[in-house]
Amino acid sequence: MTDGVLIAAGAIYLITSLMLFVLGTNLSLLAILVVVRDPKGKTRRNAPSMVDALNHASIDLTEPDHASLPTVTVQLPIYNELYVAERAIRAVAAMDYPAELLQIQVLDDSDDETATLIAQVVTELGANGLDIVHVQRTDRTGYKAGALGEGMRSATGELIAIFDADFVPPAEFLTETVPHFSDPDIGFVQCRWGHINADYSWMTRLQSLAIDGHFMVEQAARGLRNYWFNFNGTAGIWRAATIEDAGGWTADTLTEDLDLSYRAHLKGWRGHYREDVVVPGELPAQMSSFRRQQHRWARGSLECAKKLLSPVWRSEAPFATKFQATAHLTAYSIHLMLFTLALIYPLVVQAGARFQGFSTLYGVGYVFALSSLSPGIFFIAGQRRLGQSWWRRLPRIITVTILGAGMMVNTLRAAIQIFTHPNPEFERTAKFGLAEPEAVGRSWTHKRYQLSLDRIVYVEMLLAFYCWFGAWTALSHRNWGIALYATVFGLGLFAIASATIGQTISVYRSRERRAGTVAAERSALLVG
């Protein structure tokens, strides 16, 4: 190996470690901030009630016609969600809000029996006097963003609440969120995601911990400091005028929610976060579905970074807001940096052996590597604010941190496809109606919407063994730090790939039972 290659590898190692240190330190500071300022969500739990807020805004709840209340349109974008669509529609129909001020739009792009089921439920609820419409398009142009945009054409509400099909909003959702729009600068209100099936499996337990970290730390900290944060695609409510002012829903990224949120911030609108209003949703039980979800979020976030970072830095927002926006939009680049380190670790070890002067620089690199503690601090803070005994969940925290590193190849593919596949299909994450407690112990492998094996697992397996080769090389040169990180990377990659393969085998074995289930579902809908 030439000296130039080894020196270049050392430089890349230090630069990448520095970037990880900056992002990791920032994440830790957000966690510390929110724990110190609001240890167990007391600030959010003490949010004003609807009566107090509306009275403060000079709106009289005693008026019989509720003339002072805003009209609300609730949108449910749905595509082939046979197992959860009815549950979501009925939950929205049960919301506590004056019926004459409420419109419900079921934005249905389904091309399977879900459309028949939705039609039946909408007809039933409409016959009971509810203003509910079944909006169907002839094609899926723009995918979810296109469906939401189509709904805006006929939406009658001053406010637009949005729920994905796998979420079950509480009856008080509107009464808790609508009052915040008495502030004319508020463009949207985002509420916290809960979990219908957190204890269904090891996968859902780990996902719930990760999502809790996002909502109890990241979103909470940004809300406390008035940094820009995003509508999370569901469990939120928008001012219709904000959507229009920000340019409407666009499909040029795979995260239309993040895109619209930042365009709204750039127009001067503010978001408000309500962590005490919890909207439970269903976590994906299939590893392949989880991969697809993460791929979409990673690609969409990086697309938004490509699209929006320049306008963000040209804006008149404070420097701290711009920095936090950059860290937010580029969060998935952490996986790209981990992949870079995994590739160059053997070269870095060789460079350290050949050039003794590098040992000092690598010492600096180890200091930067302390940022690897950031995910643990992040997850611990989230559990602490939920009132959970975080030390009892430490094994989960360690596991989800390791598995997070194992997603690096999945994210790398998402980043590459931004340039190689510029017009991707929006692939939703299928759910199977696994609401607790009745779903615990029940299998999902016989249901429809199963995904085939993602061949990227072979790349992950190869990279896992390469990482372990790097760990062995590091051990032979007594480079304990690199040996540890390379081992962890390999474990994460191998675990993600193995879990995917194992579940795919289970799905394959259930193919005959699945065919019978599909036939029975079709028959039941035809009879109904």
Helices and strands as residue ranges (DSSP letters): H 3-37, H 42-45, H 50-56, E 72-78, H 85-93, G 99-101, E 102-108, H 114-127, E 132-136, H 143-154, E 159-162, H 173-177, G 178-182, E 186-195, H 202-213, I 214-218, H 219-224, E 236-239, H 240-245, H 256-266, E 270-281, H 287-314, H 319-329, H 333-354, H 358-368, G 369-373, H 374-385, G 390-393, H 394-405, H 408-420, H 456-476, H 480-509, H 511-527
